[in-house]
Amino acid sequence: MDRPTDHILDVIADHLNRDGIVACADLIGAEEGNELSMSDLSAALRHHGYRGADLHDHTIETETETTTIAYDRGRFRNDRSAERAWTSLRHEAERERFERRAEDWLRRLDELKEQIGRWIADVPQVEIVDRPPVAMNEDLMCEYGIGPRSMPSFDLLVGGRRAVRFQPKGLWILGGNGRVDLITPATALILVDRSEPLSPSSLWMVYRPQDRTRGIPLDGDVFRHVVEAGDLA
């Protein structure tokens, strides 16, 4: 593995000055003659603004992963105190990421509702009627102290009769980035966003409940057919 680039050293120096600790599994070369020692890393980082004491490395092993950290020996007494600090930092970083995902999910639901409104704008006698929001309080949110959110739900009425109910199911699902149920008088279709978490755009796929392996990309033609026929083509 090559020695860290100047850009990486700049970033690591900033993290160390702020937190006194960083993950370093990708910084220490494993090949003979190319390993970067903690003393070498400490010296290199001082040229990039690091103001702390020499670094010490410590490996943290859990049931799911192994992480090597480098920490400022002037700020942490020993491996144990550094490990506690790292665990706390990781927990807070994960909480912030899960909170961003929850807010991003609500954004994508709002955008999907707006898109549906555009798709059915030219369908005769169709109107969108809001329903009471669906509570979002999933296990990961509770675990990380993230407060409940409200997911939008609505009906599409055709001539005053419900054609499709839009009912969000949840964000954290296997194989997807959120699920919405499209409930019609004939069936209950499954709408899944196949985009990666925190992607700038969604990739909505719609499935029949009896066949969740073959999805159809959701577009205006597909959705209008669902409104008119109550099912996929």
C-alpha positions in Angstrom: 0.0 0.0 0.0 1.4 3.4 -0.9 2.1 6.0 1.7 -0.7 8.4 2.5 -1.2 11.3 0.1 -0.9 14.9 1.1 -4.7 15.3 0.9 -5.3 12.3 3.2 -2.7 13.6 5.7 -4.5 17.0 5.7 -7.8 15.3 6.5 -6.3 13.0 9.1 -4.5 16.0 10.8 -7.8 17.9 11.0 -9.6 14.9 12.5 -6.8 14.3 15.1 -6.8 18.0 16.1 -10.5 17.9 16.6 -11.1 14.4 18.1 -7.7 13.1 19.0 -8.4 9.8 17.2 -8.9 8.4 13.7 -9.4 5.1 11.9 -6.1 4.1 10.3 -6.6 0.7 8.7 -6.1 2.3 5.3 -3.1 4.3 6.3 -0.7 1.7 7.4 0.9 -0.3 4.5 1.0 -4.0 4.9 3.7 -4.9 2.4 7.3 -5.4 3.6 9.4 -2.3 3.3 6.3 -0.1 2.8 4.8 0.0 6.2 4.3 3.5 7.8 5.0 3.3 11.5 3.1 5.4 14.1 6.2 7.6 14.7 6.6 8.2 10.9 2.9 9.0 10.6 3.1 11.3 13.6 6.0 13.2 12.0 4.3 13.3 8.6 1.1 14.7 10.1 2.9 17.5 11.9 3.9 18.8 8.5 0.2 19.0 7.7 -1.0 20.8 10.8 -1.2 18.1 13.5 -0.5 19.7 16.9 -0.8 16.7 19.3 1.6 14.2 20.8 2.9 11.0 19.1 0.3 8.6 17.9 -0.3 5.1 19.2 -2.2 2.4 17.3 -4.8 0.0 18.7 -6.9 -2.7 17.1 -10.6 -2.9 18.2 -12.3 -6.2 17.5 -16.1 -6.8 17.6 -18.3 -9.6 16.4 -18.8 -7.9 13.1 -15.6 -6.0 12.3 -12.0 -5.2 13.1 -10.9 -1.6 13.2 -7.4 -0.1 13.7 -7.3 3.3 15.2 -4.5 5.8 15.8 -4.9 8.1 18.8 -3.1 11.1 20.4 -1.2 9.7 23.4 -1.3 13.1 25.0 -5.2 13.0 25.1 -5.9 9.4 26.0 -4.2 7.6 28.9 -4.4 4.1 27.3 -5.9 1.9 24.7 -9.0 1.4 26.8 -9.8 5.1 27.1 -9.1 5.6 23.4 -11.4 2.7 22.5 -14.3 4.2 24.6 -13.8 7.5 22.9 -13.8 5.9 19.4 -17.0 3.9 20.2 -18.7 7.1 21.3 -17.6 8.9 18.1 -18.7 6.1 15.9 -22.1 6.0 17.7 -22.6 9.7 17.2 -21.5 9.5 13.5 -23.9 6.6 12.9 -26.7 8.5 14.6 -26.1 11.5 12.4 -26.1 9.3 9.3 -29.3 7.6 10.2 -30.9 10.9 10.9 -29.8 12.2 7.5 -31.3 9.0 5.9 -34.6 9.6 7.7 -34.8 13.2 6.5 -33.7 12.1 3.0 -36.5 9.5 2.9 -39.1 12.1 3.7 -37.7 14.3 1.0 -37.9 11.4 -1.5 -41.5 10.7 -0.5 -42.5 14.4 -1.0 -40.8 14.4 -4.4 -42.5 11.2 -5.4 -45.9 12.7 -4.5 -45.1 15.8 -6.6 -44.1 13.6 -9.5 -47.3 11.5 -9.2 -49.3 14.8 -9.3 -47.6 15.7 -12.6 -48.2 12.2 -14.0 -51.9 12.2 -13.4 -52.5 15.8 -14.2 -54.0 14.9 -17.6 -56.1 11.9 -16.3 -59.8 12.9 -16.2 -61.5 13.3 -12.9 -58.4 12.4 -10.8 -57.6 14.2 -7.6 -55.1 13.7 -4.7 -56.6 13.6 -1.2 -54.3 13.7 1.7 -54.7 11.1 4.5 -53.4 11.1 8.0 -49.6 10.7 8.0 -48.0 7.4 8.7 -45.8 7.3 11.8 -42.1 6.6 11.2 -40.4 5.3 14.3 -38.3 2.3 13.2 -36.0 0.2 15.4 -32.8 2.0 14.3 -34.3 5.4 15.1 -35.2 4.3 18.6 -31.8 2.7 19.1 -30.0 6.0 18.2 -32.4 8.4 19.9 -33.9 9.8 16.7 -37.3 11.2 17.2 -40.4 9.9 15.3 -41.2 11.3 11.9 -44.4 11.5 9.8 -44.6 10.0 6.3 -47.1 11.4 3.8 -50.0 9.2 2.8 -52.7 10.0 0.3 -55.5 8.6 -1.9 -55.9 9.1 -5.6 -59.6 9.4 -6.4 -61.1 8.9 -9.8 -64.6 10.3 -10.1 -64.8 10.4 -6.3 -63.8 6.8 -5.8 -60.4 5.6 -4.5 -58.3 4.2 -7.3 -54.9 4.0 -5.5 -53.8 4.5 -1.9 -50.2 5.7 -1.4 -49.0 4.3 2.0 -45.3 4.4 2.9 -44.2 1.2 4.7 -40.7 2.2 5.9 -37.2 3.1 5.0 -34.9 0.3 6.3 -35.8 -2.7 4.3 -33.8 -5.6 2.8 -32.6 -4.9 -0.7 -34.0 -1.4 -1.0 -33.9 2.2 0.2 -37.5 2.5 1.3 -40.8 0.9 0.5 -44.3 2.3 -0.3 -47.4 0.2 -0.8 -49.7 1.1 -3.6 -53.1 -0.3 -2.6 -55.8 -0.6 -5.3 -59.2 -2.3 -5.2 -57.6 -5.2 -7.1 -54.3 -5.7 -5.4 -51.5 -4.2 -3.3 -48.4 -3.4 -5.3 -45.0 -2.8 -3.8 -43.0 0.2 -4.7 -39.3 0.1 -3.7 -36.6 2.7 -4.2 -33.5 0.8 -5.4 -31.1 3.7 -5.2 -28.2 3.6 -2.8 -28.6 5.3 0.6 -28.4 9.1 0.4 -28.2 9.0 -3.4 -29.2 12.3 -5.1 -32.0 10.6 -7.1 -34.4 7.7 -6.6 -34.8 4.6 -8.6 -38.4 3.5 -8.1 -39.3 -0.1 -9.1 -42.8 -1.5 -8.7 -43.5 -5.2 -8.0 -46.5 -7.5 -7.7 -46.6 -9.0 -4.2 -46.5 -12.6 -5.6 -43.3 -11.9 -7.6 -40.8 -9.7 -5.8 -37.9 -10.7 -8.1 -39.1 -8.9 -11.3 -39.7 -5.2 -10.9 -40.9 -2.6 -13.4 -39.3 0.9 -13.4 -42.0 3.3 -12.3 -42.8 6.0 -14.9 -45.8 8.0 -15.9 -47.2 5.4 -18.2 -46.9 2.7 -15.6 -48.5 4.7 -12.9 -51.4 5.9 -15.0 -52.1 2.3 -16.0 -52.2 1.4 -12.3 -54.6 4.2 -11.6 -56.9 3.2 -14.5 -56.7 -0.6 -14.2 -55.8 -1.1 -10.6 -52.8 -3.4 -11.5 -49.7 -3.6 -13.6 -50.0 -4.2 -17.3 
